[in-house]
Amino acid sequence: MKSIPMDIDNLNSQMGFIRSDEAGKFMAFLVEQDIRDAINGSSEGTISIREIIEYVEQKTGTKAVVDKTGAKAPYNGESEYSINTEKAGALGFRFSVLQDWIYKLLDYYIQRVN
């Protein structure tokens, strides 16, 4: 939005995310469970950095500047991933759908920049 060049090496990689409040609810839920192994938490679904950029471009009318001379993006080097939450589901915890909240969050940050 500020036309600052960004060096992004993985525009199309799909990534999973979780809301901070949902992560807290999940951790509180786990306290009450009898588990002894690793268990994942994540919203259902994934999104790419390209999808995020395109959404922000559309909402703001500003074109992102993706260029190797720009600042390195924080998710550079991350490979594409989704997070398996079957164990949490088997315990009865249901995560939100990423697409149900990610765009509202982006709108919030767009508003803060403007």
C-alpha positions as CSV (number, residue, x, y, z in Angstrom):
1,M,0.0,0.0,0.0
2,K,3.0,2.3,0.5
3,S,4.7,1.2,-2.7
4,I,7.7,-0.2,-0.8
5,P,9.3,-2.9,-2.9
6,M,9.0,-6.5,-1.4
7,D,11.1,-9.5,-2.3
8,I,8.7,-12.4,-2.1
9,D,10.0,-15.8,-3.3
10,N,6.9,-17.9,-2.8
11,L,3.9,-16.0,-4.1
12,N,1.9,-19.1,-5.0
13,S,2.7,-21.3,-2.0
14,Q,-0.4,-22.2,0.0
15,M,-0.1,-21.6,3.7
16,G,-2.3,-22.3,6.7
17,F,-3.0,-19.8,9.5
18,I,-4.9,-19.6,12.8
19,R,-6.5,-16.6,14.6
20,S,-4.8,-15.8,17.9
21,D,-8.1,-16.0,19.8
22,E,-8.8,-19.4,18.3
23,A,-5.3,-20.6,19.2
24,G,-6.0,-19.6,22.8
25,K,-9.3,-21.4,22.8
26,F,-7.7,-24.5,21.4
27,M,-4.9,-24.4,24.1
28,A,-7.6,-24.1,26.8
29,F,-9.5,-27.0,25.3
30,L,-6.4,-29.1,25.3
31,V,-5.8,-28.6,29.0
32,E,-9.0,-30.6,29.6
33,Q,-7.9,-33.5,27.3
34,D,-6.0,-36.6,28.1
35,I,-3.4,-36.5,25.3
36,R,0.3,-37.4,25.2
37,D,1.4,-36.7,21.7
38,A,1.6,-33.7,19.3
39,I,-1.6,-32.1,18.1
40,N,-2.0,-29.4,15.5
41,G,-4.1,-26.3,15.4
42,S,-5.1,-24.3,12.3
43,S,-8.0,-22.9,10.6
44,E,-9.5,-25.0,7.8
45,G,-8.1,-24.1,4.4
46,T,-5.1,-22.3,3.0
47,I,-4.3,-19.1,1.2
48,S,-1.3,-17.9,-0.9
49,I,0.6,-14.7,-0.6
50,R,-0.5,-13.9,-4.1
51,E,-4.1,-14.2,-3.1
52,I,-3.5,-11.8,-0.2
53,I,-1.7,-9.3,-2.4
54,E,-4.4,-9.4,-5.1
55,Y,-7.1,-8.8,-2.5
56,V,-5.2,-5.8,-1.0
57,E,-4.6,-4.4,-4.5
58,Q,-8.3,-4.7,-5.4
59,K,-9.4,-3.1,-2.1
60,T,-7.0,-0.3,-2.3
61,G,-6.4,0.3,-6.0
62,T,-2.7,0.2,-5.3
63,K,-0.4,-2.2,-7.1
64,A,2.1,-4.2,-5.0
65,V,5.8,-3.7,-5.9
66,V,7.3,-7.2,-5.9
67,D,11.0,-6.9,-6.8
68,K,14.2,-8.8,-5.8
69,T,15.7,-5.5,-4.7
70,G,13.0,-5.0,-2.0
71,A,13.0,-6.1,1.6
72,K,12.9,-9.8,2.1
73,A,9.4,-11.0,3.0
74,P,8.9,-12.8,6.4
75,Y,7.6,-16.0,4.8
76,N,10.4,-16.3,2.2
77,G,11.9,-19.8,2.2
78,E,8.7,-21.4,3.6
79,S,7.5,-24.3,1.6
80,E,3.8,-24.8,0.7
81,Y,1.9,-26.4,3.5
82,S,-1.5,-27.2,5.1
83,I,-1.9,-28.4,8.7
84,N,-3.6,-31.6,9.5
85,T,-6.1,-31.1,12.4
86,E,-7.7,-34.5,12.4
87,K,-6.6,-35.3,15.9
88,A,-8.1,-32.1,17.2
89,G,-11.3,-32.9,15.3
90,A,-11.4,-36.4,16.8
91,L,-11.3,-34.8,20.3
92,G,-14.3,-32.6,19.3
93,F,-12.5,-29.3,18.5
94,R,-13.7,-27.6,15.4
95,F,-11.6,-24.9,13.8
96,S,-13.0,-21.9,11.8
97,V,-12.7,-21.7,8.1
98,L,-9.8,-19.5,7.0
99,Q,-11.7,-17.8,4.2
100,D,-14.5,-16.8,6.7
101,W,-12.1,-14.5,8.6
102,I,-8.9,-13.7,6.7
103,Y,-10.5,-11.1,4.5
104,K,-12.0,-9.3,7.5
105,L,-8.6,-9.2,9.1
106,L,-7.0,-7.9,5.9
107,D,-9.7,-5.2,5.8
108,Y,-8.8,-4.2,9.3
109,Y,-5.2,-3.7,8.5
110,I,-6.0,-1.9,5.3
111,Q,-8.1,0.5,7.3
112,R,-5.2,1.0,9.8
113,V,-2.8,1.9,7.0
114,N,-5.2,4.4,5.4
